Amino acid sequence: MSHSVLEPDLLGADVGAGRWMVVIYNNESNSMDEVIEILIVATGCNAEEAAIEMWEAHTFGKAPVHFGAKSVCDEAASIIASIGVKTEVAREWND
């Protein structure tokens, strides 16, 4: 008995291409509440998510806080940096 094997094309060659992320870095200048507030404004996340991201940056020194197209990440990073938080916009994956 012959069996056909179907292999779905789950991932095209360009999946993930163009995905960028905003990374924030911990500092001693901004309060935790300031960082939470600016993350909500810059990324549109809720207070719970912003608090988790702030805690991660505080605890580990840095945290990814937003993912999307480069232009969207540049805009979010600019808003976050406006209060003195160091940011970086980088590719989500180094392909």
Backbone as CSV, one residue per row, in Angstrom:
resi,resn,N_x,N_y,N_z,CA_x,CA_y,CA_z,C_x,C_y,C_z
1,MET,0.831,-1.166,0.000,0.000,0.000,0.000,0.883,1.239,0.000
2,SER,0.583,2.128,-0.888,1.357,3.347,-1.051,0.761,4.473,-0.217
3,HIS,1.643,5.259,0.422,1.207,6.400,1.215,1.820,7.669,0.649
4,SER,0.995,8.672,0.517,1.500,9.979,0.092,1.808,10.807,1.331
5,VAL,2.929,11.454,1.281,3.315,12.333,2.389,3.170,13.764,1.906
6,LEU,2.360,14.497,2.614,2.181,15.902,2.284,2.970,16.741,3.273
7,GLU,3.801,17.588,2.763,4.580,18.474,3.618,4.097,19.899,3.398
8,PRO,3.369,20.432,4.362,2.853,21.788,4.180,3.966,22.825,4.217
9,ASP,3.750,23.862,3.472,4.689,24.975,3.472,4.302,25.904,4.615
10,LEU,4.771,25.583,5.823,4.404,26.357,7.000,5.164,27.669,7.090
11,LEU,6.394,27.645,6.688,7.220,28.840,6.784,7.819,29.171,5.430
12,GLY,7.446,30.305,4.912,8.045,30.764,3.678,9.428,31.320,3.953
13,ALA,10.151,31.602,2.921,11.522,32.092,3.069,11.591,33.456,3.746
14,ASP,10.490,34.245,3.650,10.564,35.591,4.202,9.857,35.747,5.549
15,VAL,9.451,34.670,6.159,8.800,34.761,7.461,9.802,35.276,8.478
16,GLY,9.400,36.262,9.219,10.294,36.854,10.212,11.133,37.990,9.656
17,ALA,11.237,38.072,8.348,12.009,39.158,7.749,11.303,40.466,8.038
18,GLY,12.050,41.435,8.425,11.460,42.725,8.699,10.932,42.879,10.107
19,ARG,11.015,41.833,10.933,10.574,41.947,12.321,11.694,42.568,13.134
20,TRP,11.360,43.609,13.850,12.311,44.328,14.678,11.810,44.359,16.112
21,MET,12.681,44.751,17.030,12.270,44.861,18.424,12.921,46.071,19.062
22,VAL,12.236,46.581,20.079,12.770,47.658,20.902,13.252,47.025,22.198
23,VAL,14.480,47.323,22.567,15.046,46.851,23.827,15.285,48.071,24.698
24,ILE,14.878,47.971,25.987,15.193,49.037,26.939,16.245,48.536,27.907
25,TYR,16.984,49.489,28.472,18.039,49.166,29.430,17.737,49.821,30.774
26,ASN,18.085,49.117,31.827,17.890,49.636,33.170,18.751,50.879,33.388
27,ASN,18.249,51.801,34.203,19.054,52.946,34.612,18.671,53.327,36.031
28,GLU,19.447,54.196,36.597,19.186,54.648,37.969,18.507,56.016,37.980
29,SER,18.160,56.540,36.812,17.595,57.884,36.711,16.072,57.913,36.748
30,ASN,15.439,56.925,36.171,13.984,56.920,36.076,13.367,56.030,37.143
31,SER,12.225,56.471,37.666,11.498,55.625,38.616,10.817,54.486,37.855
32,MET,10.463,53.456,38.571,9.768,52.334,37.954,8.431,52.785,37.373
33,ASP,7.740,53.661,38.087,6.453,54.168,37.596,6.613,54.967,36.308
34,GLU,7.683,55.755,36.204,7.932,56.511,34.971,8.114,55.573,33.785
35,VAL,8.871,54.505,33.995,9.129,53.553,32.914,7.836,52.844,32.519
36,ILE,7.054,52.425,33.490,5.777,51.774,33.183,4.882,52.708,32.365
37,GLU,4.775,53.953,32.795,3.921,54.917,32.092,4.379,55.151,30.660
38,ILE,5.680,55.305,30.446,6.157,55.576,29.088,6.010,54.345,28.194
39,LEU,6.142,53.143,28.763,5.935,51.931,27.960,4.494,51.838,27.489
40,ILE,3.554,52.195,28.353,2.146,52.187,27.967,1.906,53.167,26.820
41,VAL,2.452,54.364,26.946,2.285,55.388,25.909,2.948,54.958,24.600
42,ALA,4.184,54.478,24.684,4.984,54.188,23.481,4.543,52.934,22.748
43,THR,4.092,51.924,23.481,3.809,50.640,22.842,2.336,50.259,22.825
44,GLY,1.532,50.954,23.605,0.106,50.626,23.651,-0.209,49.402,24.485
45,CYS,0.766,48.923,25.257,0.520,47.756,26.100,-0.279,48.158,27.335
46,ASN,-0.757,47.178,28.077,-1.477,47.491,29.305,-0.490,47.624,30.468
47,ALA,-0.991,48.058,31.611,-0.128,48.316,32.773,0.552,47.052,33.266
48,GLU,-0.128,45.928,33.198,0.470,44.670,33.662,1.670,44.279,32.805
49,GLU,1.504,44.357,31.489,2.612,44.019,30.591,3.772,44.994,30.774
50,ALA,3.467,46.281,30.896,4.513,47.288,31.091,5.280,47.039,32.384
51,ALA,4.572,46.649,33.433,5.226,46.369,34.718,6.147,45.158,34.605
52,ILE,5.721,44.151,33.876,6.561,42.959,33.679,7.825,43.321,32.900
53,GLU,7.671,44.121,31.855,8.828,44.519,31.049,9.782,45.405,31.847
54,MET,9.226,46.316,32.644,10.062,47.167,33.491,10.832,46.308,34.483
55,TRP,10.152,45.348,35.116,10.795,44.463,36.092,11.925,43.674,35.435
56,GLU,11.674,43.187,34.222,12.705,42.417,33.504,13.937,43.287,33.241
57,ALA,13.738,44.515,32.797,14.874,45.410,32.556,15.591,45.729,33.862
58,HIS,14.833,45.952,34.913,15.415,46.260,36.225,16.224,45.077,36.755
59,THR,15.704,43.879,36.581,16.322,42.672,37.131,17.485,42.161,36.284
60,PHE,17.312,42.170,34.966,18.310,41.577,34.076,19.155,42.605,33.327
61,GLY,18.844,43.884,33.497,19.630,44.923,32.842,19.070,45.391,31.523
62,LYS,18.238,44.567,30.893,17.605,44.961,29.637,16.389,44.085,29.399
63,ALA,15.502,44.565,28.517,14.300,43.801,28.208,13.751,44.205,26.843
64,PRO,13.307,43.231,26.043,12.588,43.572,24.815,11.186,44.031,25.210
65,VAL,10.727,45.142,24.616,9.437,45.690,25.025,8.443,45.870,23.889
66,HIS,8.899,45.739,22.648,7.976,45.916,21.524,8.552,45.239,20.291
67,PHE,7.671,44.691,19.462,8.070,44.001,18.243,7.229,44.510,17.085
68,GLY,7.842,44.633,15.903,7.096,45.076,14.732,8.014,45.535,13.633
69,ALA,7.465,46.329,12.726,8.239,46.889,11.620,9.259,47.882,12.185
70,LYS,10.330,48.096,11.465,11.396,48.982,11.941,10.866,50.383,12.222
71,SER,10.041,50.910,11.353,9.534,52.272,11.552,8.700,52.381,12.824
72,VAL,7.917,51.361,13.120,7.103,51.337,14.345,8.008,51.249,15.571
73,CYS,9.033,50.422,15.491,9.972,50.287,16.609,10.783,51.564,16.810
74,ASP,11.185,52.204,15.722,11.919,53.476,15.833,11.063,54.519,16.549
75,GLU,9.785,54.569,16.209,8.865,55.527,16.837,8.714,55.242,18.331
76,ALA,8.494,53.971,18.678,8.349,53.597,20.090,9.630,53.886,20.864
77,ALA,10.775,53.556,20.286,12.061,53.795,20.949,12.283,55.286,21.182
78,SER,11.891,56.103,20.236,12.045,57.550,20.370,11.205,58.082,21.530
79,ILE,9.995,57.591,21.653,9.117,58.019,22.753,9.708,57.583,24.090
80,ILE,10.173,56.355,24.179,10.749,55.843,25.428,12.018,56.622,25.785
81,ALA,12.853,56.871,24.793,14.110,57.593,25.024,13.877,59.042,25.454
82,SER,12.699,59.575,25.164,12.426,60.975,25.503,12.469,61.241,27.007
83,ILE,12.350,60.196,27.839,12.461,60.398,29.292,13.828,59.976,29.824
84,GLY,14.739,59.611,28.918,16.097,59.277,29.335,16.404,57.796,29.448
85,VAL,15.467,56.954,29.065,15.714,55.506,29.090,16.486,55.139,27.831
86,LYS,17.607,54.441,27.998,18.398,53.991,26.842,17.618,52.913,26.109
87,THR,17.539,53.046,24.796,16.827,52.085,23.962,17.724,51.619,22.826
88,GLU,17.317,50.515,22.246,17.997,49.987,21.054,16.932,49.367,20.169
89,VAL,17.016,49.608,18.868,16.144,48.945,17.906,17.023,47.951,17.158
90,ALA,16.633,46.681,17.224,17.441,45.620,16.629,16.529,44.614,15.945
91,ARG,17.094,43.836,15.054,16.321,42.755,14.440,15.915,41.762,15.507
92,GLU,14.716,41.235,15.358,14.253,40.234,16.318,15.126,38.989,16.258
93,TRP,15.478,38.586,15.074,16.330,37.407,14.881,17.495,37.817,13.995
94,ASN,18.676,37.355,14.322,19.858,37.579,13.486,19.965,36.443,12.496
95,ASP,19.320,36.622,11.339,19.317,35.564,10.311,20.586,35.591,9.511
